[in-house]
Amino acid sequence: MPNIEVSLPDRVDTEIDRLVDQGEFLNREQAIEELLSMGMSAYETTGTSTEDDEWVMQNVEDQQDPAMQDDVDEDGRMF
């Protein structure tokens, strides 16, 4: 695993210590790794679609504008 060095503002460093002390994380290393991962996932682009995204997009594509339909029933009415 690569090692990096980061300078943090005092308030961020203190907040990480507080989260570790409260038991939110086992140690500083875990806290920093998870917090960075959460931040990275917040910036994921929409270029990568999930199954849910594909399902929603397929439903949108399947919908039809009623004004564009040319279905006529046996009485000659359009639906």
C-alpha positions in Angstrom: 0.0 0.0 0.0 1.5 3.4 -0.9 2.4 5.8 1.8 1.6 9.5 1.5 2.3 12.5 3.7 -0.5 15.1 4.1 -0.6 18.3 6.0 -3.9 18.8 7.7 -5.4 21.9 9.5 -5.4 21.6 13.2 -9.1 21.3 13.4 -9.2 18.3 11.0 -6.4 16.6 12.9 -8.3 17.2 16.2 -11.5 15.9 14.7 -9.8 12.7 13.5 -8.4 12.2 17.1 -11.9 12.8 18.5 -13.5 10.2 16.2 -10.8 7.6 17.1 -11.2 8.4 20.9 -15.0 8.0 20.6 -14.5 4.5 19.0 -15.7 5.4 15.6 -12.5 4.0 14.2 -9.9 1.6 15.6 -7.0 3.9 15.0 -5.9 7.0 13.1 -4.8 5.0 10.1 -8.2 3.4 9.7 -9.9 6.7 10.2 -7.9 8.5 7.6 -8.2 5.6 5.1 -12.0 5.4 5.5 -12.5 9.2 5.5 -10.5 9.5 2.3 -12.4 6.7 0.7 -15.7 8.3 1.6 -14.5 11.6 0.2 -13.3 9.9 -3.1 -16.7 8.1 -3.5 -18.5 11.5 -3.2 -16.6 12.7 -6.2 -17.3 9.7 -8.5 -18.4 10.8 -11.9 -21.6 9.8 -13.6 -19.5 8.2 -16.3 -19.7 4.9 -14.4 -23.2 3.7 -14.3 -24.6 1.2 -11.8 -27.3 -1.4 -12.5 -29.8 1.0 -10.8 -28.8 3.8 -13.1 -29.3 1.6 -16.2 -32.7 0.4 -14.9 -33.9 4.0 -14.5 -32.6 5.1 -17.9 -34.2 2.1 -19.6 -37.6 3.0 -18.0 -37.2 6.5 -19.1 -36.5 5.4 -22.7 -39.4 3.0 -22.6 -41.9 5.7 -21.7 -43.9 7.2 -24.6 -45.5 10.6 -25.0 -49.3 9.9 -25.3 -49.5 12.6 -27.9 -47.0 10.7 -30.1 -49.0 7.4 -29.9 -51.0 6.4 -32.9 -52.9 3.5 -31.3 -56.6 3.4 -32.3 -59.1 1.1 -30.6 -62.0 -0.6 -32.4 -64.3 2.5 -31.9 -61.8 4.7 -33.7 -60.6 6.5 -30.5 -57.0 7.1 -29.9 -55.3 6.2 -26.7 
